[in-house]
Amino acid sequence: MRSMATRLSSDPELASIVERARSQAKAAGELRNPPPERLASVLNARAREVVASWVGGGGYDQALAEVIAEDPDLADQ
């Protein structure tokens, strides 16, 4: 089963370190500009429900296993 974190949190010290590194990278011109607008799903509510049901029912894992069975090199891509 695969999962994804939807609520990330960190301790204040780590957050401070990350922010300092981000500021330094920005000052050095190493960061790309953020996208001009917030990214949003192109799927409507019904399509999101269908995808969630497919993933929750094991369809994604099954499809992934089939693809990897056909081409094992994709397993670590």
PDB file of N, CA, C and O in Angstrom:
ATOM      1  N   MET A   1       0.835  -1.178   0.000  1.00  0.00           N
ATOM      2  CA  MET A   1       0.000   0.000   0.000  1.00  0.00           C
ATOM      3  C   MET A   1       0.878   1.239   0.000  1.00  0.00           C
ATOM      4  O   MET A   1       1.897   1.288   0.690  1.00  0.00           O
ATOM      5  N   ARG A   2       0.491   2.215  -0.757  1.00  0.00           N
ATOM      6  CA  ARG A   2       1.223   3.473  -0.822  1.00  0.00           C
ATOM      7  C   ARG A   2       0.414   4.549  -0.131  1.00  0.00           C
ATOM      8  O   ARG A   2      -0.816   4.503  -0.131  1.00  0.00           O
ATOM      9  N   SER A   3       1.091   5.512   0.455  1.00  0.00           N
ATOM     10  CA  SER A   3       0.380   6.594   1.115  1.00  0.00           C
ATOM     11  C   SER A   3       1.130   7.898   0.912  1.00  0.00           C
ATOM     12  O   SER A   3       2.296   7.905   0.517  1.00  0.00           O
ATOM     13  N   MET A   4       0.454   8.992   1.183  1.00  0.00           N
ATOM     14  CA  MET A   4       1.043  10.307   1.024  1.00  0.00           C
ATOM     15  C   MET A   4       0.637  11.168   2.212  1.00  0.00           C
ATOM     16  O   MET A   4      -0.528  11.174   2.611  1.00  0.00           O
ATOM     17  N   ALA A   5       1.587  11.886   2.770  1.00  0.00           N
ATOM     18  CA  ALA A   5       1.284  12.785   3.877  1.00  0.00           C
ATOM     19  C   ALA A   5       0.526  13.987   3.342  1.00  0.00           C
ATOM     20  O   ALA A   5       0.902  14.558   2.318  1.00  0.00           O
ATOM     21  N   THR A   6      -0.517  14.365   4.016  1.00  0.00           N
ATOM     22  CA  THR A   6      -1.269  15.548   3.607  1.00  0.00           C
ATOM     23  C   THR A   6      -1.121  16.692   4.602  1.00  0.00           C
ATOM     24  O   THR A   6      -1.434  17.841   4.288  1.00  0.00           O
ATOM     25  N   ARG A   7      -0.651  16.378   5.785  1.00  0.00           N
ATOM     26  CA  ARG A   7      -0.400  17.406   6.793  1.00  0.00           C
ATOM     27  C   ARG A   7       1.024  17.245   7.295  1.00  0.00           C
ATOM     28  O   ARG A   7       1.329  16.337   8.070  1.00  0.00           O
ATOM     29  N   LEU A   8       1.878  18.129   6.847  1.00  0.00           N
ATOM     30  CA  LEU A   8       3.272  18.031   7.242  1.00  0.00           C
ATOM     31  C   LEU A   8       3.533  18.967   8.408  1.00  0.00           C
ATOM     32  O   LEU A   8       2.993  20.072   8.464  1.00  0.00           O
ATOM     33  N   SER A   9       4.352  18.525   9.324  1.00  0.00           N
ATOM     34  CA  SER A   9       4.734  19.388  10.431  1.00  0.00           C
ATOM     35  C   SER A   9       6.183  19.093  10.784  1.00  0.00           C
ATOM     36  O   SER A   9       6.702  18.016  10.488  1.00  0.00           O
ATOM     37  N   SER A  10       6.818  20.047  11.412  1.00  0.00           N
ATOM     38  CA  SER A  10       8.197  19.849  11.823  1.00  0.00           C
ATOM     39  C   SER A  10       8.420  20.607  13.117  1.00  0.00           C
ATOM     40  O   SER A  10       7.615  21.448  13.517  1.00  0.00           O
ATOM     41  N   ASP A  11       9.511  20.294  13.748  1.00  0.00           N
ATOM     42  CA  ASP A  11       9.793  20.995  14.988  1.00  0.00           C
ATOM     43  C   ASP A  11      10.314  22.397  14.660  1.00  0.00           C
ATOM     44  O   ASP A  11      10.840  22.615  13.569  1.00  0.00           O
ATOM     45  N   PRO A  12      10.178  23.337  15.573  1.00  0.00           N
ATOM     46  CA  PRO A  12      10.559  24.727  15.314  1.00  0.00           C
ATOM     47  C   PRO A  12      12.032  24.898  14.921  1.00  0.00           C
ATOM     48  O   PRO A  12      12.352  25.745  14.087  1.00  0.00           O
ATOM     49  N   GLU A  13      12.919  24.111  15.507  1.00  0.00           N
ATOM     50  CA  GLU A  13      14.340  24.243  15.170  1.00  0.00           C
ATOM     51  C   GLU A  13      14.582  23.859  13.714  1.00  0.00           C
ATOM     52  O   GLU A  13      15.292  24.557  12.990  1.00  0.00           O
ATOM     53  N   LEU A  14      13.986  22.742  13.289  1.00  0.00           N
ATOM     54  CA  LEU A  14      14.131  22.318  11.902  1.00  0.00           C
ATOM     55  C   LEU A  14      13.520  23.351  10.959  1.00  0.00           C
ATOM     56  O   LEU A  14      14.106  23.671   9.925  1.00  0.00           O
ATOM     57  N   ALA A  15      12.356  23.870  11.308  1.00  0.00           N
ATOM     58  CA  ALA A  15      11.701  24.877  10.471  1.00  0.00           C
ATOM     59  C   ALA A  15      12.594  26.110  10.319  1.00  0.00           C
ATOM     60  O   ALA A  15      12.674  26.695   9.239  1.00  0.00           O
ATOM     61  N   SER A  16      13.253  26.494  11.388  1.00  0.00           N
ATOM     62  CA  SER A  16      14.161  27.637  11.356  1.00  0.00           C
ATOM     63  C   SER A  16      15.342  27.372  10.437  1.00  0.00           C
ATOM     64  O   SER A  16      15.738  28.242   9.661  1.00  0.00           O
ATOM     65  N   ILE A  17      15.899  26.185  10.521  1.00  0.00           N
ATOM     66  CA  ILE A  17      17.039  25.814   9.681  1.00  0.00           C
ATOM     67  C   ILE A  17      16.631  25.814   8.212  1.00  0.00           C
ATOM     68  O   ILE A  17      17.354  26.328   7.359  1.00  0.00           O
ATOM     69  N   VAL A  18      15.470  25.235   7.923  1.00  0.00           N
ATOM     70  CA  VAL A  18      14.983  25.174   6.544  1.00  0.00           C
ATOM     71  C   VAL A  18      14.749  26.580   6.009  1.00  0.00           C
ATOM     72  O   VAL A  18      15.126  26.878   4.876  1.00  0.00           O
ATOM     73  N   GLU A  19      14.132  27.446   6.806  1.00  0.00           N
ATOM     74  CA  GLU A  19      13.859  28.815   6.367  1.00  0.00           C
ATOM     75  C   GLU A  19      15.156  29.580   6.119  1.00  0.00           C
ATOM     76  O   GLU A  19      15.255  30.343   5.158  1.00  0.00           O
ATOM     77  N   ARG A  20      16.145  29.378   6.979  1.00  0.00           N
ATOM     78  CA  ARG A  20      17.439  30.045   6.793  1.00  0.00           C
ATOM     79  C   ARG A  20      18.094  29.564   5.493  1.00  0.00           C
ATOM     80  O   ARG A  20      18.616  30.371   4.724  1.00  0.00           O
ATOM     81  N   ALA A  21      18.064  28.266   5.254  1.00  0.00           N
ATOM     82  CA  ALA A  21      18.640  27.719   4.019  1.00  0.00           C
ATOM     83  C   ALA A  21      17.892  28.229   2.796  1.00  0.00           C
ATOM     84  O   ALA A  21      18.503  28.543   1.774  1.00  0.00           O
ATOM     85  N   ARG A  22      16.576  28.310   2.899  1.00  0.00           N
ATOM     86  CA  ARG A  22      15.764  28.814   1.787  1.00  0.00           C
ATOM     87  C   ARG A  22      16.105  30.271   1.495  1.00  0.00           C
ATOM     88  O   ARG A  22      16.223  30.662   0.334  1.00  0.00           O
ATOM     89  N   SER A  23      16.262  31.066   2.532  1.00  0.00           N
ATOM     90  CA  SER A  23      16.611  32.478   2.360  1.00  0.00           C
ATOM     91  C   SER A  23      17.977  32.628   1.704  1.00  0.00           C
ATOM     92  O   SER A  23      18.156  33.462   0.816  1.00  0.00           O
ATOM     93  N   GLN A  24      18.931  31.826   2.137  1.00  0.00           N
ATOM     94  CA  GLN A  24      20.275  31.887   1.554  1.00  0.00           C
ATOM     95  C   GLN A  24      20.258  31.456   0.091  1.00  0.00           C
ATOM     96  O   GLN A  24      20.929  32.060  -0.746  1.00  0.00           O
ATOM     97  N   ALA A  25      19.497  30.419  -0.212  1.00  0.00           N
ATOM     98  CA  ALA A  25      19.399  29.950  -1.596  1.00  0.00           C
ATOM     99  C   ALA A  25      18.729  31.007  -2.467  1.00  0.00           C
ATOM    100  O   ALA A  25      19.134  31.220  -3.610  1.00  0.00           O
ATOM    101  N   LYS A  26      17.717  31.662  -1.936  1.00  0.00           N
ATOM    102  CA  LYS A  26      17.038  32.712  -2.696  1.00  0.00           C
ATOM    103  C   LYS A  26      17.982  33.874  -2.963  1.00  0.00           C
ATOM    104  O   LYS A  26      18.023  34.403  -4.074  1.00  0.00           O
ATOM    105  N   ALA A  27      18.745  34.275  -1.940  1.00  0.00           N
ATOM    106  CA  ALA A  27      19.696  35.377  -2.091  1.00  0.00           C
ATOM    107  C   ALA A  27      20.772  35.042  -3.120  1.00  0.00           C
ATOM    108  O   ALA A  27      21.265  35.929  -3.816  1.00  0.00           O
ATOM    109  N   ALA A  28      21.134  33.767  -3.216  1.00  0.00           N
ATOM    110  CA  ALA A  28      22.155  33.332  -4.169  1.00  0.00           C
ATOM    111  C   ALA A  28      21.568  33.088  -5.566  1.00  0.00           C
ATOM    112  O   ALA A  28      22.301  32.741  -6.492  1.00  0.00           O
ATOM    113  N   GLY A  29      20.254  33.267  -5.719  1.00  0.00           N
ATOM    114  CA  GLY A  29      19.619  33.066  -7.018  1.00  0.00           C
ATOM    115  C   GLY A  29      19.450  31.608  -7.388  1.00  0.00           C
ATOM    116  O   GLY A  29      19.343  31.274  -8.568  1.00  0.00           O
ATOM    117  N   GLU A  30      19.426  30.736  -6.392  1.00  0.00           N
ATOM    118  CA  GLU A  30      19.331  29.307  -6.658  1.00  0.00           C
ATOM    119  C   GLU A  30      17.904  28.764  -6.659  1.00  0.00           C
ATOM    120  O   GLU A  30      17.689  27.599  -6.993  1.00  0.00           O
ATOM    121  N   LEU A  31      16.939  29.585  -6.295  1.00  0.00           N
ATOM    122  CA  LEU A  31      15.550  29.131  -6.250  1.00  0.00           C
ATOM    123  C   LEU A  31      14.802  29.594  -7.486  1.00  0.00           C
ATOM    124  O   LEU A  31      15.005  30.709  -7.968  1.00  0.00           O
ATOM    125  N   ARG A  32      13.947  28.742  -7.988  1.00  0.00           N
ATOM    126  CA  ARG A  32      13.070  29.132  -9.089  1.00  0.00           C
ATOM    127  C   ARG A  32      11.947  29.992  -8.539  1.00  0.00           C
ATOM    128  O   ARG A  32      11.615  29.930  -7.355  1.00  0.00           O
ATOM    129  N   ASN A  33      11.375  30.788  -9.416  1.00  0.00           N
ATOM    130  CA  ASN A  33      10.224  31.585  -9.004  1.00  0.00           C
ATOM    131  C   ASN A  33       9.037  30.659  -8.762  1.00  0.00           C
ATOM    132  O   ASN A  33       8.860  29.680  -9.487  1.00  0.00           O
ATOM    133  N   PRO A  34       8.224  30.958  -7.752  1.00  0.00           N
ATOM    134  CA  PRO A  34       7.041  30.122  -7.518  1.00  0.00           C
ATOM    135  C   PRO A  34       6.058  30.269  -8.669  1.00  0.00           C
ATOM    136  O   PRO A  34       6.100  31.260  -9.397  1.00  0.00           O
ATOM    137  N   PRO A  35       5.177  29.297  -8.838  1.00  0.00           N
ATOM    138  CA  PRO A  35       4.185  29.418  -9.904  1.00  0.00           C
ATOM    139  C   PRO A  35       3.333  30.658  -9.667  1.00  0.00           C
ATOM    140  O   PRO A  35       3.118  31.048  -8.519  1.00  0.00           O
ATOM    141  N   PRO A  36       2.848  31.278 -10.730  1.00  0.00           N
ATOM    142  CA  PRO A  36       2.090  32.521 -10.586  1.00  0.00           C
ATOM    143  C   PRO A  36       0.761  32.356  -9.853  1.00  0.00           C
ATOM    144  O   PRO A  36       0.234  33.324  -9.306  1.00  0.00           O
ATOM    145  N   GLU A  37       0.226  31.163  -9.837  1.00  0.00           N
ATOM    146  CA  GLU A  37      -1.037  30.940  -9.132  1.00  0.00           C
ATOM    147  C   GLU A  37      -1.006  29.568  -8.475  1.00  0.00           C
ATOM    148  O   GLU A  37      -0.184  28.717  -8.817  1.00  0.00           O
ATOM    149  N   ARG A  38      -1.905  29.371  -7.538  1.00  0.00           N
ATOM    150  CA  ARG A  38      -1.968  28.096  -6.835  1.00  0.00           C
ATOM    151  C   ARG A  38      -2.383  27.001  -7.804  1.00  0.00           C
ATOM    152  O   ARG A  38      -3.295  27.182  -8.612  1.00  0.00           O
ATOM    153  N   LEU A  39      -1.708  25.868  -7.715  1.00  0.00           N
ATOM    154  CA  LEU A  39      -2.059  24.736  -8.561  1.00  0.00           C
ATOM    155  C   LEU A  39      -3.362  24.125  -8.059  1.00  0.00           C
ATOM    156  O   LEU A  39      -3.571  23.991  -6.853  1.00  0.00           O
ATOM    157  N   ALA A  40      -4.207  23.768  -8.963  1.00  0.00           N
ATOM    158  CA  ALA A  40      -5.487  23.175  -8.600  1.00  0.00           C
ATOM    159  C   ALA A  40      -5.727  21.936  -9.446  1.00  0.00           C
ATOM    160  O   ALA A  40      -5.236  21.830 -10.570  1.00  0.00           O
ATOM    161  N   SER A  41      -6.475  21.017  -8.903  1.00  0.00           N
ATOM    162  CA  SER A  41      -6.806  19.801  -9.630  1.00  0.00           C
ATOM    163  C   SER A  41      -7.643  20.138 -10.855  1.00  0.00           C
ATOM    164  O   SER A  41      -8.517  21.003 -10.811  1.00  0.00           O
ATOM    165  N   VAL A  42      -7.364  19.449 -11.936  1.00  0.00           N
ATOM    166  CA  VAL A  42      -8.164  19.626 -13.142  1.00  0.00           C
ATOM    167  C   VAL A  42      -9.356  18.678 -13.141  1.00  0.00           C
ATOM    168  O   VAL A  42     -10.191  18.719 -14.044  1.00  0.00           O
ATOM    169  N   LEU A  43      -9.431  17.824 -12.125  1.00  0.00           N
ATOM    170  CA  LEU A  43     -10.531  16.871 -12.034  1.00  0.00           C
ATOM    171  C   LEU A  43     -11.716  17.491 -11.307  1.00  0.00           C
ATOM    172  O   LEU A  43     -11.548  18.222 -10.331  1.00  0.00           O
ATOM    173  N   ASN A  44     -12.907  17.193 -11.791  1.00  0.00           N
ATOM    174  CA  ASN A  44     -14.092  17.665 -11.076  1.00  0.00           C
ATOM    175  C   ASN A  44     -14.337  16.774  -9.861  1.00  0.00           C
ATOM    176  O   ASN A  44     -13.658  15.763  -9.683  1.00  0.00           O
ATOM    177  N   ALA A  45     -15.289  17.140  -9.041  1.00  0.00           N
ATOM    178  CA  ALA A  45     -15.533  16.414  -7.786  1.00  0.00           C
ATOM    179  C   ALA A  45     -15.854  14.935  -8.037  1.00  0.00           C
ATOM    180  O   ALA A  45     -15.363  14.070  -7.311  1.00  0.00           O
ATOM    181  N   ARG A  46     -16.651  14.640  -9.032  1.00  0.00           N
ATOM    182  CA  ARG A  46     -17.018  13.243  -9.321  1.00  0.00           C
ATOM    183  C   ARG A  46     -15.789  12.446  -9.747  1.00  0.00           C
ATOM    184  O   ARG A  46     -15.602  11.314  -9.301  1.00  0.00           O
ATOM    185  N   ALA A  47     -14.955  13.024 -10.602  1.00  0.00           N
ATOM    186  CA  ALA A  47     -13.753  12.329 -11.045  1.00  0.00           C
ATOM    187  C   ALA A  47     -12.812  12.080  -9.866  1.00  0.00           C
ATOM    188  O   ALA A  47     -12.192  11.019  -9.787  1.00  0.00           O
ATOM    189  N   ARG A  48     -12.699  13.041  -8.952  1.00  0.00           N
ATOM    190  CA  ARG A  48     -11.859  12.844  -7.764  1.00  0.00           C
ATOM    191  C   ARG A  48     -12.391  11.693  -6.920  1.00  0.00           C
ATOM    192  O   ARG A  48     -11.611  10.909  -6.380  1.00  0.00           O
ATOM    193  N   GLU A  49     -13.713  11.585  -6.802  1.00  0.00           N
ATOM    194  CA  GLU A  49     -14.316  10.475  -6.051  1.00  0.00           C
ATOM    195  C   GLU A  49     -13.982   9.130  -6.700  1.00  0.00           C
ATOM    196  O   GLU A  49     -13.653   8.164  -6.012  1.00  0.00           O
ATOM    197  N   VAL A  50     -14.070   9.080  -8.022  1.00  0.00           N
ATOM    198  CA  VAL A  50     -13.791   7.841  -8.749  1.00  0.00           C
ATOM    199  C   VAL A  50     -12.336   7.432  -8.552  1.00  0.00           C
ATOM    200  O   VAL A  50     -12.048   6.264  -8.294  1.00  0.00           O
ATOM    201  N   VAL A  51     -11.424   8.384  -8.671  1.00  0.00           N
ATOM    202  CA  VAL A  51      -9.999   8.085  -8.493  1.00  0.00           C
ATOM    203  C   VAL A  51      -9.744   7.632  -7.059  1.00  0.00           C
ATOM    204  O   VAL A  51      -9.023   6.658  -6.840  1.00  0.00           O
ATOM    205  N   ALA A  52     -10.319   8.319  -6.088  1.00  0.00           N
ATOM    206  CA  ALA A  52     -10.125   7.932  -4.684  1.00  0.00           C
ATOM    207  C   ALA A  52     -10.658   6.528  -4.434  1.00  0.00           C
ATOM    208  O   ALA A  52     -10.037   5.756  -3.703  1.00  0.00           O
ATOM    209  N   SER A  53     -11.786   6.189  -5.021  1.00  0.00           N
ATOM    210  CA  SER A  53     -12.363   4.855  -4.862  1.00  0.00           C
ATOM    211  C   SER A  53     -11.459   3.803  -5.504  1.00  0.00           C
ATOM    212  O   SER A  53     -11.248   2.730  -4.939  1.00  0.00           O
ATOM    213  N   TRP A  54     -10.928   4.116  -6.683  1.00  0.00           N
ATOM    214  CA  TRP A  54     -10.037   3.198  -7.390  1.00  0.00           C
ATOM    215  C   TRP A  54      -8.777   2.940  -6.569  1.00  0.00           C
ATOM    216  O   TRP A  54      -8.349   1.796  -6.415  1.00  0.00           O
ATOM    217  N   VAL A  55      -8.185   4.017  -6.043  1.00  0.00           N
ATOM    218  CA  VAL A  55      -6.985   3.865  -5.223  1.00  0.00           C
ATOM    219  C   VAL A  55      -7.313   3.111  -3.939  1.00  0.00           C
ATOM    220  O   VAL A  55      -6.590   2.191  -3.556  1.00  0.00           O
ATOM    221  N   GLY A  56      -8.391   3.493  -3.277  1.00  0.00           N
ATOM    222  CA  GLY A  56      -8.786   2.851  -2.028  1.00  0.00           C
ATOM    223  C   GLY A  56      -9.144   1.389  -2.190  1.00  0.00           C
ATOM    224  O   GLY A  56      -8.979   0.600  -1.260  1.00  0.00           O
ATOM    225  N   GLY A  57      -9.632   1.021  -3.364  1.00  0.00           N
ATOM    226  CA  GLY A  57     -10.010  -0.364  -3.623  1.00  0.00           C
ATOM    227  C   GLY A  57      -8.869  -1.235  -4.120  1.00  0.00           C
ATOM    228  O   GLY A  57      -9.071  -2.406  -4.441  1.00  0.00           O
ATOM    229  N   GLY A  58      -7.673  -0.667  -4.185  1.00  0.00           N
ATOM    230  CA  GLY A  58      -6.517  -1.445  -4.610  1.00  0.00           C
ATOM    231  C   GLY A  58      -6.232  -1.410  -6.093  1.00  0.00           C
ATOM    232  O   GLY A  58      -5.288  -2.051  -6.554  1.00  0.00           O
ATOM    233  N   GLY A  59      -7.025  -0.677  -6.851  1.00  0.00           N
ATOM    234  CA  GLY A  59      -6.832  -0.611  -8.301  1.00  0.00           C
ATOM    235  C   GLY A  59      -5.492  -0.024  -8.706  1.00  0.00           C
ATOM    236  O   GLY A  59      -4.853  -0.505  -9.641  1.00  0.00           O
ATOM    237  N   TYR A  60      -5.067   1.019  -7.998  1.00  0.00           N
ATOM    238  CA  TYR A  60      -3.781   1.636  -8.320  1.00  0.00           C
ATOM    239  C   TYR A  60      -2.641   0.653  -8.081  1.00  0.00           C
ATOM    240  O   TYR A  60      -1.775   0.479  -8.938  1.00  0.00           O
ATOM    241  N   ASP A  61      -2.643   0.012  -6.917  1.00  0.00           N
ATOM    242  CA  ASP A  61      -1.579  -0.946  -6.605  1.00  0.00           C
ATOM    243  C   ASP A  61      -1.551  -2.091  -7.612  1.00  0.00           C
ATOM    244  O   ASP A  61      -0.481  -2.551  -8.008  1.00  0.00           O
ATOM    245  N   GLN A  62      -2.731  -2.548  -8.022  1.00  0.00           N
ATOM    246  CA  GLN A  62      -2.798  -3.632  -9.006  1.00  0.00           C
ATOM    247  C   GLN A  62      -2.247  -3.178 -10.353  1.00  0.00           C
ATOM    248  O   GLN A  62      -1.479  -3.902 -10.987  1.00  0.00           O
ATOM    249  N   ALA A  63      -2.636  -1.983 -10.792  1.00  0.00           N
ATOM    250  CA  ALA A  63      -2.138  -1.467 -12.066  1.00  0.00           C
ATOM    251  C   ALA A  63      -0.626  -1.271 -12.014  1.00  0.00           C
ATOM    252  O   ALA A  63       0.081  -1.574 -12.975  1.00  0.00           O
ATOM    253  N   LEU A  64      -0.140  -0.767 -10.897  1.00  0.00           N
ATOM    254  CA  LEU A  64       1.291  -0.571 -10.727  1.00  0.00           C
ATOM    255  C   LEU A  64       2.032  -1.907 -10.798  1.00  0.00           C
ATOM    256  O   LEU A  64       3.068  -2.009 -11.454  1.00  0.00           O
ATOM    257  N   ALA A  65       1.509  -2.915 -10.132  1.00  0.00           N
ATOM    258  CA  ALA A  65       2.130  -4.240 -10.156  1.00  0.00           C
ATOM    259  C   ALA A  65       2.167  -4.804 -11.577  1.00  0.00           C
ATOM    260  O   ALA A  65       3.147  -5.442 -11.965  1.00  0.00           O
ATOM    261  N   GLU A  66       1.107  -4.573 -12.353  1.00  0.00           N
ATOM    262  CA  GLU A  66       1.065  -5.061 -13.729  1.00  0.00           C
ATOM    263  C   GLU A  66       2.117  -4.369 -14.593  1.00  0.00           C
ATOM    264  O   GLU A  66       2.785  -5.012 -15.403  1.00  0.00           O
ATOM    265  N   VAL A  67       2.258  -3.066 -14.419  1.00  0.00           N
ATOM    266  CA  VAL A  67       3.250  -2.313 -15.195  1.00  0.00           C
ATOM    267  C   VAL A  67       4.655  -2.784 -14.842  1.00  0.00           C
ATOM    268  O   VAL A  67       5.491  -2.972 -15.726  1.00  0.00           O
ATOM    269  N   ILE A  68       4.913  -2.974 -13.556  1.00  0.00           N
ATOM    270  CA  ILE A  68       6.241  -3.418 -13.114  1.00  0.00           C
ATOM    271  C   ILE A  68       6.519  -4.844 -13.592  1.00  0.00           C
ATOM    272  O   ILE A  68       7.656  -5.182 -13.921  1.00  0.00           O
ATOM    273  N   ALA A  69       5.484  -5.672 -13.627  1.00  0.00           N
ATOM    274  CA  ALA A  69       5.668  -7.040 -14.118  1.00  0.00           C
ATOM    275  C   ALA A  69       6.070  -7.038 -15.592  1.00  0.00           C
ATOM    276  O   ALA A  69       6.865  -7.873 -16.023  1.00  0.00           O
ATOM    277  N   GLU A  70       5.526  -6.109 -16.355  1.00  0.00           N
ATOM    278  CA  GLU A  70       5.866  -6.008 -17.777  1.00  0.00           C
ATOM    279  C   GLU A  70       7.253  -5.429 -17.993  1.00  0.00           C
ATOM    280  O   GLU A  70       7.942  -5.804 -18.941  1.00  0.00           O
ATOM    281  N   ASP A  71       7.669  -4.517 -17.120  1.00  0.00           N
ATOM    282  CA  ASP A  71       8.980  -3.869 -17.261  1.00  0.00           C
ATOM    283  C   ASP A  71       9.580  -3.649 -15.874  1.00  0.00           C
ATOM    284  O   ASP A  71       9.385  -2.587 -15.283  1.00  0.00           O
ATOM    285  N   PRO A  72      10.304  -4.635 -15.347  1.00  0.00           N
ATOM    286  CA  PRO A  72      10.843  -4.553 -13.989  1.00  0.00           C
ATOM    287  C   PRO A  72      11.755  -3.351 -13.765  1.00  0.00           C
ATOM    288  O   PRO A  72      11.910  -2.913 -12.625  1.00  0.00           O
ATOM    289  N   ASP A  73      12.357  -2.810 -14.809  1.00  0.00           N
ATOM    290  CA  ASP A  73      13.216  -1.639 -14.630  1.00  0.00           C
ATOM    291  C   ASP A  73      12.442  -0.420 -14.130  1.00  0.00           C
ATOM    292  O   ASP A  73      13.026   0.508 -13.571  1.00  0.00           O
ATOM    293  N   LEU A  74      11.134  -0.429 -14.333  1.00  0.00           N
ATOM    294  CA  LEU A  74      10.319   0.695 -13.867  1.00  0.00           C
ATOM    295  C   LEU A  74      10.092   0.671 -12.360  1.00  0.00           C
ATOM    296  O   LEU A  74       9.627   1.659 -11.792  1.00  0.00           O
ATOM    297  N   ALA A  75      10.408  -0.426 -11.714  1.00  0.00           N
ATOM    298  CA  ALA A  75      10.149  -0.575 -10.280  1.00  0.00           C
ATOM    299  C   ALA A  75      10.877   0.471  -9.453  1.00  0.00           C
ATOM    300  O   ALA A  75      10.393   0.865  -8.392  1.00  0.00           O
ATOM    301  N   ASP A  76      12.017   0.921  -9.915  1.00  0.00           N
ATOM    302  CA  ASP A  76      12.765   1.906  -9.127  1.00  0.00           C
ATOM    303  C   ASP A  76      12.846   3.265  -9.806  1.00  0.00           C
ATOM    304  O   ASP A  76      13.739   4.059  -9.512  1.00  0.00           O
ATOM    305  N   GLN A  77      11.932   3.524 -10.693  1.00  0.00           N
ATOM    306  CA  GLN A  77      11.906   4.810 -11.396  1.00  0.00           C
ATOM    307  C   GLN A  77      11.096   5.818 -10.630  1.00  0.00           C
ATOM    308  O   GLN A  77      10.959   6.961 -11.067  1.00  0.00           O
TER     309      GLN A  77
END
